Amino acid sequence: MMKYLLFPIIALSFLIFTACSSDKDSMIVEGILYSNKKPVSIEISDGKIIRIKQTQKSSIGQQLIIAPGLIDIQINGYNGIDFSDPDLTAEDLEKIVKGLWEVGVTTILATVTTNDHEHLMSSFKALSNALADPKISMSVPGFHLEGPYISPVQGFRGAHPEKYIRLPDLQEFKQYQEAADNMIRLITVAPEFEGAIPLIRYCADNDIVVSLGHHNGTAEQITAAVDAGASLSTHLGNGCANMIHRHNNPIWPQLAEDRLSASIITDGFHLNREEVRTFYKVKGDELTILVSDAVDLAGLPPGEYTRWGGTVVLTPDVVKFPAENVLAGAASPISKCIGNMMQFTGCSLESAINMASRNPARLIGLDHVGEIQVGKRADLILFTMQDKEMDIRQTILNGDVVYQAE
Ligand SMILES: [Zn+2]
């Protein structure tokens, strides 16, 4: 029987790192374990972690922390390429995935948003065809369908185009899942519409995680959705109208529901510090999940770009419409959101990393990733942490170094 060792977590920077390859398929990685701040040596063979040993401090003066590769279950694109592009190619997907390796993200659910039927069919076909390269596809174990079965009401629908929003349709969803080669692992729906509960029940019965988002569900509707199998709130606090009833709004019942995890965007723009602190106090270390919700412009150099029928400005953190100085989309990778989470809430590095690795892996059922344990796939990141900012120095996927900072 395999022995599972789980070291607890936290960060600091003293030590060491050596990644020495004794032969082609094995490797030893050393550094400071993110959880307990102790020096550790991780032995990898055939892409898996086979041994974890506490070590003495090495004489090599690097100060790198080791954590599991990051997991982002809501990301719309990167490096200028959108997952919803129906013409997406394998080369496009490679460009996205390689860009994400540079910021420590080793696993994503490629997120496709509300569009017309033909467009969604084409997007999922393109995405599943783009998974041709086995190395690239290791980082994309599934897709997230956000919409089109969400609220059409302004504010709640966010940036989703109203004309394509429709009532939940199980038969249509099954067509998307077929086009996606059964790779849809997560769907964001609004619980308050006719057809939502049968769709939620079907998904929950078929290992598709259901998240509630872009909705104005009542407490009763949210409870019914959770009873039917919904287990997550999508970017809680966003996808919500600016003006809501102080008692009866969709946020309180989702916070109060212990069976719902909550994904949050902690880029410093989508939620204010007090919201993040409050959501974290309620959902805690187990049920909080960080997502980037990054749009395709993320990863590109800051500047002006043409998107959504106008000019937008990409800063290092976010995309804005310059005229109104209004948010147009997220652009911070979750490695950045981890530092913000620590800053806003005072949580430990261990907790913040778990929210972007262990917690999403558990929720989605990605049993092979998300933790540093014997038997798990060797997806690791080595990084420094200064002023609560992660600087990724090396990314390892399936036991191979896929990114090395200069
Ligand atoms: Zn959204």
Residues whose N, C-alpha, C, O or C-beta is under 5 A from the ligand:
A	BS01	ZN	G239
